[in-house]
Amino acid sequence: MEDVILFAVVGFLAQLVDGALGMAFGLVSSTVLLSFGVLPATASASVHVAEMFTTAASGASHFLHRNVNYKTFLRLAPAGVVGGALGVYVVTGIDGAVLRPFVAAYLGLMGIVVLYRVTRSPQPPPKQHSAPYTAALGTVGGFADAIGGGGWGPIVSSTLMASGGEPHYVIGTENAAEFLVTVAISAAFAWSLFTGHWEEAGAISDHAGAVGGLIIGGMVAAPVASYVVKLVSPRKLGIAVGTLILVMAAYQTWQLVG
């Protein structure tokens, strides 16, 4: 019961940030699970089980509040599904930690670019991204999400904003697409488990309390976060996102150095 309460609080806070800024649920949840000694692949699988519920609530809320760009969504989601499935195959077969230095460096660069764009005066007009660009980004984001248990939001949101996307549409669209990506990644983990490819699989059922807590907390926070996105100005959202990206990049770098 203590695990459920603890992770409900973690899930609520993580989803509140994720739904409002487009990132953090997976990274925060994975970090907490890893600190409890859970294996990386098992932590990623557990987080994605929880995210099937939290992303469904978050995506539905963003659709309700009209924060979703449908054209971008239809390009982003299928590519993310493909990238996520490939990422599961890699993370269940090799040590995905080898990619973390590159992800940390990339996030740091994107955080700087986002802050530069949103603090410029006058503000540049919002940009529509091409289909190939969006599809390539979705593939990379899905792959990183499966590898690290939470790379979809940081990579997709930061890149779309850094390249001119309007913050509240970027966050809403990314959150909505994440549901389909999460379902695909969870299904791929199940396939890897049942086919024997995931030889070092931990017992996810051992962490049922943690997963249940993440689901409860995340689903409560999702409607609140999507409403916040609709109210806050694009400039303030951009500054908050850029700052959060830099904090996560610094934290990951600190972990690698430590």
PyMOL commands that set and color helices and strands:
alter all, ss='L'
color gray80, all
select helices_A, chain A and resi 2-21+25-35+40-64+70-91+96-119+131-148+152-162+167-195+204-231+234-257
alter helices_A, ss='H'
color red, helices_A
deselect
rebuild
show_as cartoon
